[in-house]
Amino acid sequence: MLKSITQLQAAWAVFAITLATILGAWGFEYMGYLPCELCLKQRFAYYTVIPLSLVIALAGAGNAKVLKWGLMLLAVIMLASCIFGIYHSGVEWKFWPGPTTCTGGSFAGGLPDLTKKAVMCDQPAIRIFGLSLAGWNAVISAFTSWLAFSKARTA
């Protein structure tokens, strides 16, 4: 099925998937699952890719070079998002330490803001089918990166 998808459809798919993902993250936040510092930083890729993929899809409708290089750029950004999601998941599974500013290690970043609820980066707010939201970010980012890269390589 994915072989029949065009480059333009891939750009639109990346747009739709990343938009749905960030809306889902905001939905979980609205339901009371507050994001930690690393969760918020993982969203930067989505805040970049959503408008960028929209521009690529619109501008690339008649321009193969825009589509090819735009999809390559989207693939790289989402690959970085995947790596960051793996890092955060590893912090949650205690495979490696996270930043001391959000795992309670020290006050190296200064005193905490006592007016806000503390959200620890090494404690997932929720797990869905065994994966935290950081883990799902890694999966979704890997898929969108693969989709964009594989379609960018087609001529």
Secondary structure, DSSP 4 states (H G I P E B T S, - for coil): -GGG--HHHHHHHHHHHHHHHHHHHHHHHHTT----HHHHHHHHHHHHHHHHHHHHHHHGGG-HHHHHHHHHHHHHHHHHHHHHHHHHHHHHTTSS---TTTTTS-STT-S--TTS----TTS-S-EETTEEHHHHHHHHHHHHHHHHHHHHT--
